[in-house]
Amino acid sequence: MQQGFVVPGNMAMLTDLYELTMAASYFEHRQNDRATFDLFVRTLPPQRSYLMFAGLEQALHYLTHLSFDDDAIRYLRSTRLFSASFLSYLRTVRFRGHVDAMPEGTVFFPQEPVMRVTGNIIESQIVETFLLNTINLQSLIATKASRVVEAAAGRPVVDFGLRRAQGMDAGLKVARAAYLAGCAGTSNVLAGQHYGIPIFGTMAHSFVQSFPSEMASFRAFVETFPTGTTLLIDTYETLQGARQAVVVARELAQRGHRLGGVRLDSGDLLALSRSVRRILDQQRLHDVQIFASGNLTEHRIAELIRRGAPIDAFGVGTDLSVSADAPSLDVVYKMSEVVRGGRRFPTLKLSPKKRTYPGRKQVHRREQHGRYIGDMLALEEERVPGRPLLRPVLRGGRLVGPLPSLSSVRAHAAAERAKLPSRLRGLGKAHSYPVRLSAGVRRAVQEFRRRLREVPSEQRDVSMP
């Protein structure tokens, strides 16, 4: 497990109050029950044809470090909501259950569990909020970044979003999820330290403005960083900035160094990149790259590339770090089974537009000619065609084995995107992907409905046979 994500004892307190009030009632009435919960997304955001799973490592780190420390118990006692016996019990709580999950970087679709949590009903309930929080954000950003990387068609994309991310924790997770999904690196130095992500940066307009002239600022910067530097050339007049960058490049060459690139951060990036490329090429500076940033989205990037803009790399900030066109996922954590007295009872919801499916389930994926062609949601014990996606990652609260490195997850994510049908990788209208229910799941739903009809409402315990 990678370093840099420390979970203090009171991280268990990063939860909604109703998780604890339910836990307190479970403690009084059924503290020995076990339950299974599925974490999944109900529906796709607009213009999304797939999602990319991210955040599993942080989720598992949280689960394996779950505890309520003295400060947490002291605060909960001060609320006067909980009994002394329940607070004493909370001191002993650790997550000792099982988790099955898709590998990070796997593409997934609505109604498919990306995590299945099974354990003591109290432990499994308390962890809901954190799991939703971290999987929501990282999967949201990984999906967005995957689209941006797809639009860039092989050109590097750098995450520039820290200053617009929704807080420090989000900024770190955005950088991780974006790199996982294919970005070349980040401007976030702390993310570079924690996760080993390559870091990138040039200069700001304020640096240029602080000198008597643009040329003076360029010369000062390359004196400090003489190799591979990228100069920001649009503070005043972009083409004049490009010409001054040419002068600096020649001066660097005389000293045995080279200019790495120039950065465009505003204006008509198509026209400017063509003009700047012409200026550089006329001076035989063919290896000096053009880096573009400034309110970029996957759609703007795709259009620039379609029209032949000679841009070598992109920096994407706000639109990536907050997934501006789709800023949230409809991600939920729903009970699918209760184990009471050694007997398993499937559970489900029949709420309109919020229905769930009963029992412990597995997702099976089929592919043909190197492309995914369809998934099936089946009961765990069913034998159906396709490769099972949920794999054991925790057993008895302990990791089954070492987690993959971030670079390995990144390679898996790239392979996953490559196996998507081409219609799903497009940036326009969303396309559907077939996810079918197995015969076993359909029978379980029918059986649940039958029991519901046969038992008078005042006597119903629909989890019971």
Secondary structure, 3 states (H helix, E strand, C coil): CCCCCCCCHHHHHCCCHHHHHHHHHHHHHCCCCEEEEEEEECCCCCCCCCEECCCHHHHHHHHHCCCCCHHHHHHHHHCCCCCHHHHHHHCCCCCCCEEEECCCCCEECCCCCCEEEEEEHHHHHHCHHHHHHHHHHHHHHHHHHHHHHHHHCCCCEEECCHHHCCCHHHHHHHHHHHHHCCCCEECCHHHHHHHCCCECCCCCHHHHHCCCCHHHHHHHHHHHCCCCCEEECCCCCHHHHHHHHHHHHHHHHHCCCCCCEEEECCCCHHHHHHHHHHHHHHCCCCCCEEEECCCCCHHHHHHHHHCCCCCCEEEECHHHHCCCCCCCCCEEEEEEEEEECCEEEECCCCCCCCCCCCCCEEEEEEEECCEEEEEEEEECCCCCCCEECCEEEEECCEECCCCCCHHHHHHHHHHHHHHCCHHHHCCCCCCCCCEEECHHHHHHHHHHHHHHHHCCHHHCCCCCC
